[in-house]
């Protein structure tokens, strides 16, 4: 039996994904377009490699069941935004953090086996 073919995702597809996730959740996207472009590139690569938008800032197994907590937006996004104002990658910002026009900082890893 033939496996269904998966549509390849472009960097533009990843940018669209990022924008839609942010709009849906009421988050802001990091205003650094070069930085966001690098993350969009990583998301597209990971989607084309694994079939899902695996966080480009973390190492996954490439097995969806093991990576579920780090599929973008990851399970740690909301607690990171609540505590620090942005997610681990610095891609998604809380509206309050975005209004301060501060740059994201490196966060401690919440993933238990990260």
Secondary structure as UniProt FT lines:
FT   HELIX           11..25
FT   STRAND          28..29
FT   HELIX           33..50
FT   TURN            56..57
FT   HELIX           64..67
FT   HELIX           68..70
FT   TURN            75..76
FT   HELIX           77..84
FT   STRAND          92..93
FT   HELIX           95..100
FT   TURN            112..113
//
